[in-house]
Structures are given as C-alpha cells and as structure tokens.
Amino acid sequence: MDTHDDLPSPVPALFPARATRERVDDWLTRELANANERIARGSVMPRLDMARFRQELAAFDFETPQPAEQLLAWKEMLEAKGVEVSSTTQHEVIESIYFRDPNGYFIEITVKLRELQSLDARDAALTLQAAMNAEQAGQVRQIDTVWREKGKLLSGQCGIESEGPGIFVPALAEFASVVDAAHRNPGYRVSQPTPGYYLIESEEVLEFNRRELGLKPAVWYGLFTGGLCGRIDTFDKDRVRIVEQ
C-alpha cells in the first residue's frame, strides 16, 4: 500500500477484516514516519478527496424514515462480533445506538423514525422565541422558565389565560401516549386550542408516569417541549407532577 487510493473506502473500513486492518496499520506507521520528515521541511496541508467523500455519503439515505428493526439488526450484528453496544435511545424523530471503534471513539448509528413536519419547524421557532424572551427579561435560571414562557406564547396566540396546572403537547406521534392517557383520566381536560397542539389541564394537579406512558427517557425529558402552564413540583426519571403557578 503506497498511495491514498490503496486505502479501503470509508464505509467498508468501519469494520475491516483483520488482514485489512493490519495492512492499514502498516501503511499508517510508514506514513507517520514520513510525515515527520515532511513537517521538518515546512508546513503541511492536509489532503481530502471531497469527490470521493461525497460519493461514499451518497450511499446513505438521510431523508427517508427507516424501520426501527434496521437499528436492532445493526445492534445484533455488532454484539455477535463482540462489540459492546448501548441500548436504543429515541430522540423524538430519530433512534440511535452507540458503540466505540477500536480506537475508542464513539460511533452512532441512527434511523429516522418519521418525516419532519411543518409543526416541527413551528415548534422550534416558538422554543427559540421563548428562550430569547426569557433571556431578555433576565429570568433564565432553569429550563422551566423557557417552558413557561413558551406556554405564555401559545396561550396568547390562542387567546386563553391559564395559571395551570397544564401543558401544551405537540400533536406528534412521539407524544401521542401522553394525550391518550389524559383522555382516559376523568380529572383532566384535553382540548386543542390551536392546530398542532393539545392543551392538557386539571383543577388541582397533573401527574404522569413515564413507564405507564411507554416513553423512552430522551422523549420523557422533552415532555414540556410544547409549553408549561403552572409549576413543576416533581420531575424525575419516571414521574412528573405539575401544580398551579
């Protein structure tokens, strides 16, 4: 192996055969030795074949949602080869697994669970506006402040006033179990004051249990992403309790 073109392409290089790995290691050892000589002669500009890099990336589909079974297949394949792999982690629209390469660097494999919608963009814009409003008021000491400000923004857009307890929930698949659970509770009121958001309210207190909702931790900790009306009394890994402000 004497040239860059002799290297395996990036994708197959992720899990090389032992012979390939040893061949690459030998090549890298020689290149590092040669690099010292080149550095001694002057500055060195790194080389990156962008055309080749783009060609490799073109094999990946970053737009189309994929079944979660594909992620589980990767996990099973890696574990069968003796690789320690994390449990699956859902981050709202994506789900991921994590593991380390032979050099100790973290690698993430992700599948997209659903298409992004206009509501995703609207919700992100509202979150940003709420954060800026809270920051300008000099009130940001904890994330609850931003969620509460977002609740005020949505309440204002809907022409309603609420001191809570209540939460706005985006009408997205990952939060559907929250709305379903609220519908089943006779002490909760569920309305849809604006397209794209449900408002869940109670006269005294709102309580939810993560395990009963079937939510992954990353989605659970995004429970207030739609906006908060009231005050968070308890929020741990499995239980949330919201009371009046």
BALOBA-1460 file (C-alpha; in Angstrom, 3 decimals):
// residues 245
<rec num="1" residu="m" x="0.000" y="0.000" z="0.000"/>
<rec num="2" residu="d" x="1.818" y="3.080" z="-1.240"/>
<rec num="3" residu="t" x="-0.883" y="5.590" z="-2.184"/>
<rec num="4" residu="h" x="-4.089" y="7.034" z="-0.757"/>
<rec num="5" residu="d" x="-6.051" y="5.145" z="-3.434"/>
<rec num="6" residu="d" x="-4.953" y="1.839" z="-1.907"/>
<rec num="7" residu="l" x="-6.899" y="2.556" z="1.250"/>
<rec num="8" residu="p" x="-10.298" y="0.894" z="1.705"/>
<rec num="9" residu="s" x="-13.223" y="3.272" z="1.205"/>
<rec num="10" residu="p" x="-14.683" y="4.782" z="4.422"/>
<rec num="11" residu="v" x="-17.775" y="2.597" z="4.693"/>
<rec num="12" residu="p" x="-16.099" y="-0.847" z="4.415"/>
<rec num="13" residu="a" x="-13.301" y="0.491" z="6.613"/>
<rec num="14" residu="l" x="-15.698" y="0.765" z="9.515"/>
<rec num="15" residu="f" x="-15.463" y="-2.979" z="10.198"/>
<rec num="16" residu="p" x="-12.372" y="-4.242" z="8.331"/>
<rec num="17" residu="a" x="-11.177" y="-7.794" z="8.235"/>
<rec num="18" residu="r" x="-8.084" y="-8.500" z="10.331"/>
<rec num="19" residu="a" x="-5.783" y="-8.712" z="7.303"/>
<rec num="20" residu="t" x="-7.048" y="-5.375" z="6.008"/>
<rec num="21" residu="r" x="-6.675" y="-3.778" z="9.430"/>
<rec num="22" residu="e" x="-3.062" y="-4.964" z="9.742"/>
<rec num="23" residu="r" x="-2.283" y="-3.731" z="6.233"/>
<rec num="24" residu="v" x="-3.727" y="-0.299" z="7.026"/>
<rec num="25" residu="d" x="-1.836" y="-0.189" z="10.335"/>
<rec num="26" residu="d" x="1.430" y="-0.845" z="8.495"/>
<rec num="27" residu="w" x="0.649" y="1.862" z="5.972"/>
<rec num="28" residu="l" x="-0.224" y="4.367" z="8.693"/>
<rec num="29" residu="t" x="3.007" y="3.603" z="10.549"/>
<rec num="30" residu="r" x="5.038" y="4.351" z="7.413"/>
<rec num="31" residu="e" x="3.016" y="7.483" z="6.687"/>
<rec num="32" residu="l" x="3.538" y="8.816" z="10.207"/>
<rec num="33" residu="a" x="7.270" y="8.293" z="9.882"/>
<rec num="34" residu="n" x="7.280" y="10.096" z="6.517"/>
<rec num="35" residu="a" x="5.157" y="12.889" z="7.998"/>
<rec num="36" residu="n" x="7.874" y="13.821" z="10.448"/>
<rec num="37" residu="e" x="10.242" y="14.358" z="7.553"/>
<rec num="38" residu="r" x="7.714" y="16.472" z="5.621"/>
<rec num="39" residu="i" x="6.935" y="18.608" z="8.666"/>
<rec num="40" residu="a" x="10.611" y="19.248" z="9.172"/>
<rec num="41" residu="r" x="10.772" y="20.609" z="5.587"/>
<rec num="42" residu="g" x="7.886" y="23.101" z="6.140"/>
<rec num="43" residu="s" x="4.130" y="23.455" z="6.664"/>
<rec num="44" residu="v" x="1.909" y="20.595" z="5.534"/>
<rec num="45" residu="m" x="-1.588" y="20.986" z="4.054"/>
<rec num="46" residu="p" x="-3.967" y="18.064" z="4.746"/>
<rec num="47" residu="r" x="-5.467" y="16.349" z="1.720"/>
<rec num="48" residu="l" x="-9.150" y="15.428" z="1.477"/>
<rec num="49" residu="d" x="-10.706" y="13.930" z="-1.627"/>
<rec num="50" residu="m" x="-14.126" y="15.592" z="-1.374"/>
<rec num="51" residu="a" x="-15.440" y="13.951" z="-4.545"/>
<rec num="52" residu="r" x="-14.697" y="10.541" z="-3.125"/>
<rec num="53" residu="f" x="-16.115" y="11.517" z="0.270"/>
<rec num="54" residu="r" x="-19.395" y="12.710" z="-1.315"/>
<rec num="55" residu="q" x="-19.609" y="9.522" z="-3.345"/>
<rec num="56" residu="e" x="-19.413" y="7.457" z="-0.164"/>
<rec num="57" residu="l" x="-22.068" y="9.569" z="1.584"/>
<rec num="58" residu="a" x="-24.381" y="9.274" z="-1.422"/>
<rec num="59" residu="a" x="-24.927" y="5.643" z="-0.447"/>
<rec num="60" residu="f" x="-26.767" y="6.781" z="2.695"/>
<rec num="61" residu="d" x="-30.386" y="7.932" z="2.722"/>
<rec num="62" residu="f" x="-30.717" y="10.675" z="5.332"/>
<rec num="63" residu="e" x="-34.244" y="11.722" z="4.314"/>
<rec num="64" residu="t" x="-36.456" y="8.641" z="4.247"/>
<rec num="65" residu="p" x="-37.734" y="7.237" z="7.576"/>
<rec num="66" residu="q" x="-36.479" y="3.716" z="8.240"/>
<rec num="67" residu="p" x="-37.987" y="0.903" z="10.330"/>
<rec num="68" residu="a" x="-36.531" y="0.591" z="13.832"/>
<rec num="69" residu="e" x="-35.868" y="-3.077" z="13.015"/>
<rec num="70" residu="q" x="-32.902" y="-1.954" z="10.925"/>
<rec num="71" residu="l" x="-31.313" y="-0.431" z="14.006"/>
<rec num="72" residu="l" x="-31.921" y="-3.605" z="16.007"/>
<rec num="73" residu="a" x="-30.325" y="-5.636" z="13.201"/>
<rec num="74" residu="w" x="-27.173" y="-3.480" z="13.450"/>
<rec num="75" residu="k" x="-27.152" y="-3.916" z="17.230"/>
<rec num="76" residu="e" x="-27.488" y="-7.707" z="16.975"/>
<rec num="77" residu="m" x="-24.783" y="-7.926" z="14.309"/>
<rec num="78" residu="l" x="-22.317" y="-5.841" z="16.329"/>
<rec num="79" residu="e" x="-22.979" y="-7.700" z="19.572"/>
<rec num="80" residu="a" x="-22.493" y="-11.013" z="17.753"/>
<rec num="81" residu="k" x="-18.996" y="-9.759" z="16.867"/>
<rec num="82" residu="g" x="-18.244" y="-8.979" z="20.499"/>
<rec num="83" residu="v" x="-18.856" y="-5.213" z="20.328"/>
<rec num="84" residu="e" x="-20.428" y="-3.593" z="23.390"/>
<rec num="85" residu="v" x="-23.454" y="-1.628" z="22.151"/>
<rec num="86" residu="s" x="-25.722" y="0.742" z="24.058"/>
<rec num="87" residu="s" x="-29.445" y="0.232" z="24.366"/>
<rec num="88" residu="t" x="-31.534" y="2.052" z="21.765"/>
<rec num="89" residu="t" x="-32.164" y="5.733" z="22.521"/>
<rec num="90" residu="q" x="-35.084" y="7.600" z="20.957"/>
<rec num="91" residu="h" x="-34.620" y="11.357" z="20.408"/>
<rec num="92" residu="e" x="-38.117" y="12.237" z="19.213"/>
<rec num="93" residu="v" x="-37.697" y="11.865" z="15.407"/>
<rec num="94" residu="i" x="-34.633" y="9.588" z="15.457"/>
<rec num="95" residu="e" x="-33.494" y="6.485" z="17.318"/>
<rec num="96" residu="s" x="-29.839" y="5.605" z="17.869"/>
<rec num="97" residu="i" x="-27.332" y="3.101" z="19.205"/>
<rec num="98" residu="y" x="-23.792" y="3.930" z="20.325"/>
<rec num="99" residu="f" x="-20.542" y="1.980" z="20.480"/>
<rec num="100" residu="r" x="-16.786" y="2.585" z="20.335"/>
<rec num="101" residu="d" x="-14.482" y="1.881" z="17.417"/>
<rec num="102" residu="p" x="-11.135" y="0.094" z="18.003"/>
<rec num="103" residu="n" x="-9.520" y="3.471" z="18.766"/>
<rec num="104" residu="g" x="-12.071" y="4.249" z="21.481"/>
<rec num="105" residu="y" x="-14.021" y="6.860" z="19.515"/>
<rec num="106" residu="f" x="-17.814" y="6.859" z="19.853"/>
<rec num="107" residu="i" x="-19.828" y="5.899" z="16.767"/>
<rec num="108" residu="e" x="-23.570" y="6.495" z="16.461"/>
<rec num="109" residu="i" x="-25.905" y="4.636" z="14.109"/>
<rec num="110" residu="t" x="-29.267" y="6.317" z="13.675"/>
<rec num="111" residu="v" x="-32.556" y="5.666" z="11.911"/>
<rec num="112" residu="k" x="-35.069" y="8.397" z="11.155"/>
<rec num="113" residu="l" x="-38.464" y="7.410" z="12.561"/>
<rec num="114" residu="r" x="-40.728" y="9.863" z="10.741"/>
<rec num="115" residu="e" x="-40.753" y="12.725" z="8.276"/>
<rec num="116" residu="l" x="-40.236" y="16.201" z="9.656"/>
<rec num="117" residu="q" x="-43.409" y="18.295" z="9.503"/>
<rec num="118" residu="s" x="-44.211" y="21.984" z="9.397"/>
<rec num="119" residu="l" x="-45.200" y="21.643" z="13.072"/>
<rec num="120" residu="d" x="-41.606" y="20.690" z="13.917"/>
<rec num="121" residu="a" x="-40.389" y="23.962" z="12.419"/>
<rec num="122" residu="r" x="-43.137" y="25.980" z="14.123"/>
<rec num="123" residu="d" x="-42.424" y="24.363" z="17.488"/>
<rec num="124" residu="a" x="-38.682" y="25.010" z="17.164"/>
<rec num="125" residu="a" x="-39.340" y="28.668" z="16.309"/>
<rec num="126" residu="l" x="-41.596" y="29.045" z="19.364"/>
<rec num="127" residu="t" x="-38.952" y="27.485" z="21.607"/>
<rec num="128" residu="l" x="-36.326" y="29.878" z="20.276"/>
<rec num="129" residu="q" x="-38.618" y="32.871" z="20.771"/>
<rec num="130" residu="a" x="-39.460" y="31.769" z="24.308"/>
<rec num="131" residu="a" x="-35.778" y="31.376" z="25.149"/>
<rec num="132" residu="m" x="-34.956" y="34.842" z="23.790"/>
<rec num="133" residu="n" x="-37.869" y="36.429" z="25.652"/>
<rec num="134" residu="a" x="-36.785" y="34.826" z="28.929"/>
<rec num="135" residu="e" x="-33.164" y="35.796" z="28.366"/>
<rec num="136" residu="q" x="-34.041" y="39.423" z="27.608"/>
<rec num="137" residu="a" x="-36.066" y="39.540" z="30.826"/>
<rec num="138" residu="g" x="-33.047" y="38.207" z="32.712"/>
<rec num="139" residu="q" x="-35.117" y="35.392" z="34.156"/>
<rec num="140" residu="v" x="-33.331" y="32.275" z="32.925"/>
<rec num="141" residu="r" x="-32.114" y="30.298" z="35.917"/>
<rec num="142" residu="q" x="-33.519" y="26.941" z="34.858"/>
<rec num="143" residu="i" x="-35.119" y="25.425" z="31.778"/>
<rec num="144" residu="d" x="-38.574" y="25.584" z="33.400"/>
<rec num="145" residu="t" x="-38.523" y="29.331" z="32.727"/>
<rec num="146" residu="v" x="-38.292" y="28.767" z="28.971"/>
<rec num="147" residu="w" x="-41.060" y="26.172" z="29.005"/>
<rec num="148" residu="r" x="-43.282" y="28.526" z="30.995"/>
<rec num="149" residu="e" x="-42.567" y="31.394" z="28.582"/>
<rec num="150" residu="k" x="-43.451" y="29.120" z="25.680"/>
<rec num="151" residu="g" x="-46.729" y="28.274" z="27.407"/>
<rec num="152" residu="k" x="-47.447" y="32.004" z="27.655"/>
<rec num="153" residu="l" x="-46.705" y="32.487" z="23.955"/>
<rec num="154" residu="l" x="-49.084" y="29.709" z="22.929"/>
<rec num="155" residu="s" x="-51.731" y="30.854" z="25.400"/>
<rec num="156" residu="g" x="-51.515" y="34.345" z="23.918"/>
<rec num="157" residu="q" x="-51.846" y="33.017" z="20.377"/>
<rec num="158" residu="c" x="-54.909" y="31.016" z="21.460"/>
<rec num="159" residu="g" x="-56.474" y="33.882" z="23.411"/>
<rec num="160" residu="i" x="-56.587" y="31.950" z="26.678"/>
<rec num="161" residu="e" x="-55.292" y="32.558" z="30.189"/>
<rec num="162" residu="s" x="-54.091" y="29.734" z="32.383"/>
<rec num="163" residu="e" x="-52.079" y="29.604" z="35.593"/>
<rec num="164" residu="g" x="-52.121" y="25.840" z="35.348"/>
<rec num="165" residu="p" x="-51.636" y="23.180" z="36.060"/>
<rec num="166" residu="g" x="-51.423" y="22.434" z="32.361"/>
<rec num="167" residu="i" x="-49.117" y="21.543" z="29.496"/>
<rec num="168" residu="f" x="-49.226" y="22.081" z="25.751"/>
<rec num="169" residu="v" x="-48.402" y="18.874" z="23.877"/>
<rec num="170" residu="p" x="-47.415" y="18.921" z="20.191"/>
<rec num="171" residu="a" x="-49.692" y="16.732" z="18.063"/>
<rec num="172" residu="l" x="-46.810" y="14.472" z="17.068"/>
<rec num="173" residu="a" x="-46.563" y="10.697" z="17.140"/>
<rec num="174" residu="e" x="-43.921" y="10.521" z="19.869"/>
<rec num="175" residu="f" x="-46.211" y="12.315" z="22.365"/>
<rec num="176" residu="a" x="-49.457" y="10.510" z="21.450"/>
<rec num="177" residu="s" x="-49.417" y="8.325" z="24.580"/>
<rec num="178" residu="v" x="-49.458" y="11.456" z="26.795"/>
<rec num="179" residu="v" x="-52.636" y="12.733" z="25.144"/>
<rec num="180" residu="d" x="-54.224" y="9.264" z="25.225"/>
<rec num="181" residu="a" x="-53.501" y="8.923" z="28.956"/>
<rec num="182" residu="a" x="-55.016" y="12.353" z="29.641"/>
<rec num="183" residu="h" x="-58.179" y="11.425" z="27.725"/>
<rec num="184" residu="r" x="-58.579" y="8.376" z="29.960"/>
<rec num="185" residu="n" x="-58.278" y="10.404" z="33.175"/>
<rec num="186" residu="p" x="-61.677" y="11.882" z="34.173"/>
<rec num="187" residu="g" x="-59.950" y="14.604" z="36.198"/>
<rec num="188" residu="y" x="-58.078" y="16.017" z="33.182"/>
<rec num="189" residu="r" x="-59.384" y="18.259" z="30.408"/>
<rec num="190" residu="v" x="-57.975" y="17.831" z="26.911"/>
<rec num="191" residu="s" x="-58.595" y="20.477" z="24.256"/>
<rec num="192" residu="q" x="-56.935" y="21.533" z="21.005"/>
<rec num="193" residu="p" x="-56.981" y="25.350" z="21.125"/>
<rec num="194" residu="t" x="-54.734" y="25.688" z="18.078"/>
<rec num="195" residu="p" x="-53.837" y="23.346" z="15.208"/>
<rec num="196" residu="g" x="-50.834" y="21.252" z="16.130"/>
<rec num="197" residu="y" x="-51.130" y="21.455" z="19.937"/>
<rec num="198" residu="y" x="-53.212" y="19.819" z="22.634"/>
<rec num="199" residu="l" x="-53.710" y="21.515" z="25.985"/>
<rec num="200" residu="i" x="-53.994" y="19.181" z="28.986"/>
<rec num="201" residu="e" x="-55.317" y="20.812" z="32.156"/>
<rec num="202" residu="s" x="-56.501" y="19.875" z="35.627"/>
<rec num="203" residu="e" x="-58.187" y="21.699" z="38.504"/>
<rec num="204" residu="e" x="-55.598" y="20.626" z="41.060"/>
<rec num="205" residu="v" x="-52.605" y="18.664" z="39.793"/>
<rec num="206" residu="l" x="-51.327" y="16.903" z="36.661"/>
<rec num="207" residu="e" x="-49.365" y="13.707" z="37.096"/>
<rec num="208" residu="f" x="-47.834" y="11.291" z="34.571"/>
<rec num="209" residu="n" x="-45.694" y="8.174" z="34.857"/>
<rec num="210" residu="r" x="-43.075" y="7.511" z="32.183"/>
<rec num="211" residu="r" x="-43.338" y="3.726" z="32.295"/>
<rec num="212" residu="e" x="-47.108" y="3.826" z="32.030"/>
<rec num="213" residu="l" x="-46.789" y="6.121" z="29.009"/>
<rec num="214" residu="g" x="-44.199" y="3.843" z="27.412"/>
<rec num="215" residu="l" x="-41.820" y="6.735" z="26.717"/>
<rec num="216" residu="k" x="-38.082" y="6.400" z="26.210"/>
<rec num="217" residu="p" x="-36.069" y="8.643" z="28.598"/>
<rec num="218" residu="a" x="-34.982" y="11.148" z="25.923"/>
<rec num="219" residu="v" x="-38.613" y="11.751" z="24.888"/>
<rec num="220" residu="w" x="-39.744" y="11.824" z="28.522"/>
<rec num="221" residu="y" x="-37.329" y="14.641" z="29.322"/>
<rec num="222" residu="g" x="-38.799" y="16.559" z="26.379"/>
<rec num="223" residu="l" x="-42.283" y="16.305" z="27.872"/>
<rec num="224" residu="f" x="-42.588" y="20.076" z="28.315"/>
<rec num="225" residu="t" x="-41.330" y="20.977" z="24.865"/>
<rec num="226" residu="g" x="-44.815" y="22.219" z="23.918"/>
<rec num="227" residu="g" x="-45.042" y="24.675" z="26.802"/>
<rec num="228" residu="l" x="-45.868" y="24.769" z="30.502"/>
<rec num="229" residu="c" x="-48.716" y="26.404" z="32.422"/>
<rec num="230" residu="g" x="-48.055" y="26.250" z="36.139"/>
<rec num="231" residu="r" x="-45.106" y="24.982" z="38.157"/>
<rec num="232" residu="i" x="-43.196" y="21.693" z="38.064"/>
<rec num="233" residu="d" x="-43.394" y="20.197" z="41.552"/>
<rec num="234" residu="t" x="-41.717" y="16.861" z="40.726"/>
<rec num="235" residu="f" x="-39.842" y="15.703" z="37.647"/>
<rec num="236" residu="d" x="-37.614" y="12.630" z="37.869"/>
<rec num="237" residu="k" x="-36.832" y="9.722" z="35.589"/>
<rec num="238" residu="d" x="-40.290" y="8.143" z="35.991"/>
<rec num="239" residu="r" x="-42.709" y="10.680" z="37.470"/>
<rec num="240" residu="v" x="-43.843" y="14.238" z="36.834"/>
<rec num="241" residu="r" x="-46.174" y="16.378" z="38.912"/>
<rec num="242" residu="i" x="-47.390" y="19.822" z="37.820"/>
<rec num="243" residu="v" x="-49.205" y="22.236" z="40.133"/>
<rec num="244" residu="e" x="-50.658" y="25.706" z="39.826"/>
<rec num="245" residu="q" x="-48.181" y="28.576" z="39.469"/>
